[in-house]
Amino acid sequence: MLTSYRTTENLLLASVPPSNYPTLFENLELISWDFQQVIYQPKQTIEYVYFPIKSVVTLGAMAADQSVIEIGLIGKESFVGLSLFLGMNQATHQTTVLVPEAACRLAKDVFLTEAMRPGAFREILLRQTQARLNHFAQNVACKTHHTIDKQLARWLMSVYDRIEGNELFVTQPVIAKLLGVRRATITDSAIKLQNAGFIYYRRGKIIIIDPVGLEAFACECYQVVKSLYDFPRASEALPLTPTP
């Protein structure tokens, strides 16, 4: 069951002054997601954009054999539905829920009206667009140049930053699928991270024991991507009420 949240729990919304955008904030709906719920499929018409709150979704590129490899994570630092802002009515990637917490949604007509008029919201979305492009480019470089051990550490820290607490409920096969490697490869890397004292894992659950050590072990891509979304925050915040 959803409890109360505030707009500032999504860092993009925290950057927008509510007094300048009453229509935007009045039309935000608080919703909940389920694990592995598909938010968008490629070429699906976009009806809503989403602002995660303590939830995490993965953006995946679909191969010819229907396998999906993650190209990026999105959580409280951003929003889901960039294609709409870029002038497309359809999603370009499969978007799937990894951590099923709350999110805000905004109908596309309201979003487009507010996003297209000059002002702070549009400027923030433009900076978010540049951040997302750099984010995806960094992920490509990471997969090309860094070991799976480093990639897994980077991925775990990226999820850790976006959630409440230090427990991630996800199986190794899911991680292997997202990173585009064999399950046995993820198992070997997880054993190394556990032996180093960074994590503890058992079937379906990973606990981040030493985030400082895990961050130090991760490749530099972690800090590069994290810094992309470091935007100034507005001082105002509004409460959110669950959608009936």
N, C-alpha and C positions, 0 to 999 in steps of 0.2 A: 504494500500500500504506500502511496506517495505521501510524504510529509511536506512541510513548508520549505520552500527554497527562495532565494533572492536572485534578482537578475545579475548581480555581481558575481555569482558563482560560475557564470560563463564569462570568460575574460574578454571576449569580443564585445559582448553587451555591456560589460563594465567600462569599456572605453567610450561608450555612447552616452551623451548627456540626455537623460530621460525628458527633461523639461523642453528640449528642442525637438523631440520626436514622440509626442503623446500618442499618435496613431499607431506607431510601431509597437510601443510597449503595451498599449491597451489591447492589442490583438495577439499578443504572445499567449500560447496555450502550453500548459505544463502536461507532459505525457510521460509514460514509461515504456521501456523497450524490453524485449526478451532476448536471451542469449541466442546468437546465430540468426536473429531475425534479419531478413534482407530488406533494407530500406529502399534501395534503388537497384534495378537491373539495367544493364546497358540498353539504351534506346527507349527506356521507360519515360513516359511523360512526367515531368516534375510538377507536383501539385503543392508541395510544401518545401520550405527550407528548414533546417534543424540547427539548434544551438545546444550541443551536449552540456550536461551538468553532471560531473562525476561519472559520466558514461564514456565509452570509447568505441569508435567504429573503425573498420578497416576499409580502405579503398583498394580494390583489386582489379588487375588487368586480366582479362580472360583469354586463354590460349585456344588454339583450334581444337584441342582435345577436351575443352570445357574446364580444364584446371584453372585455378585462380591464384595468382601470385600477388602478394601485397605490394603496393607502391607507396603506401603512406598510412599513418594513423591520424585520426582526428579525435580530439577530445575537447575539453573545456576552453582551450586556447583559440578555437576557431568555429567554423560552421560547416554544415553539410548542404551542398547545393550550389557549388561554385559555377557549374555550367549555366544555370539560370542567369546569374549576374553577367556572364560573358555572352549573353544573347541567344543561348540555345534552350529550347524547350524540353530537351531530353537529356537524361543522364548519360555520361560517357563511360562510367566504371561501375562495377558491382560494389555496392556499399553494404556492409554486413556488421551487425552489432557484435562486439567482442566482450565488452563489459556492460551489462544491462542495468544501468541506473537511469536517472531521469534526463529529460531533454525538454527544451522549448521548441515549439514549432510555430511557423508563421506562414500563412497562406501566400502563395506566389504573387497574387495581385497586390497585396499590401507590401510585400517585400520589394517588388519591382518599383512601385510608386515611390517608396521611401529611398530605395537605393539609387534611383536615377536622378533625383533632385540634388543639386549642389549642396554640400554641407559635410559635417563631420562623418556621418554614417557612410556616405559614398567614399570619402577619403580613406576611412578605415578598411572598407572592402577592397579598395584598390591596393592598399598595403598588404592586406591578407592574400590577395591574388599573387602578388610578387613573392610573398613568403611561401605560398604553396608551390609555386613553380620551382623556387630554389630548394624547397623541401624534397620534392620528387627527384630533382637532379642530384641532390646529395645522396639519396637512397640508391640511385643507380651507381654512383661512384663507390658507395659502401659495399654493395653486392659484388662489385668488380675487384676491389682492391683489398678487402679485409677478410680475415678468417671468420669462419662460422662462430667460433668462440667469442670473438669481439662483436660480431653482429648480434648474437643472442644477448649478450650483456647490454648492448645499446638498445635493443628492442625491449628488454625487460625494464630498463630504466625509463624508456619512453612511456611505457604503460604505467609504471609506478607514479610518474609525475602527474598523470591524469586521473588517478583514482583516489578514493578515500581508503586509507589504511595501506597495509603492505602485503595483502593476500590477493593473488590472482588465480581465479578459477578457470583454468584452461588446460587442455591436454597437450602432450607433446606432439601427437599427430596433427593437431590444429596449427601449432606453431610451425611445424615442419612444412605444412602445406602453404602457409603464409610466406615463409621465407624461401620456398622453392627448393627445399632439400629433402633428403630421406629422413624418415623418423629416427633411424639408428644414428644419424649424424647429430640430430638434436639431443638424443639421449647421451651420447658421448660428451657433448659440450656441457649439458646440464650437470653431468657427474663432475666435470672439472670445476664448474662454478660452485657446486656444493662442497667439494673437497677443499676449495679455497676459503670456505666459510661465508661466501656471498649470499647464497640462497639455500633453502631447504625445499625439496620437492617430493611429492608422492603423487599417486595417480590422480590427475585432474586438479591439482593444486600446487602452486608455487608460492613460497613465502620469501620475500626479500628481507634477509636478516641483516645485511651490511650494505646499505645503499651507497655509503661513501666509498667503500672498497669496490663495489660493483661499478660505480661511475668512473673511478680511476682506471679500472681494467678495460672498460668499454672503449671503442675507437672514438676518435675526435668528432665523428659525425654526430654523436649524441649532443654535444655542446653546440655545434654549428647549427643544427636544426632547432634546438631549444631557443637559441638567441634570436631566431627569425621572428618569433611571435612576441617579443618583448615590447609591447606597445604601452603608451601612457594610459592610466585609468581615470575615468570620470569620478567625481566625488559622490554622486547620487546613486541610490539603489532602490529598487522597488520590489515588494513581495510578489511571489507567484502563487497562484492557487491552482490545484489539480483540475484538469479538464474532467467534467462529469462523464 
